[in-house]
Amino acid sequence: MIYWGDGMLVRIVYYMNNTLPRERIVVTNDIKKAERIAREEMEKLRARGYELEWVA
């Protein structure tokens, strides 16, 4: 596994209405924190949904 300090990598994919999906990688080991980050960014981007994936 790949460790980055105290956290693990989480890939967030944002599904947009009229464009290709956008991706973001965050470092955390708390799934609730990753979901909170995804929801906040989803509102900013006006995305229609998101998906979380543990990268490592």
PyMOL commands that set and color helices and strands:
alter all, ss='L'
color gray80, all
select helices_A, chain A and resi 31-45
alter helices_A, ss='H'
color red, helices_A
select strands_A, chain A and resi 8-15+22-28+49-54
alter strands_A, ss='S'
color yellow, strands_A
deselect
rebuild
show_as cartoon
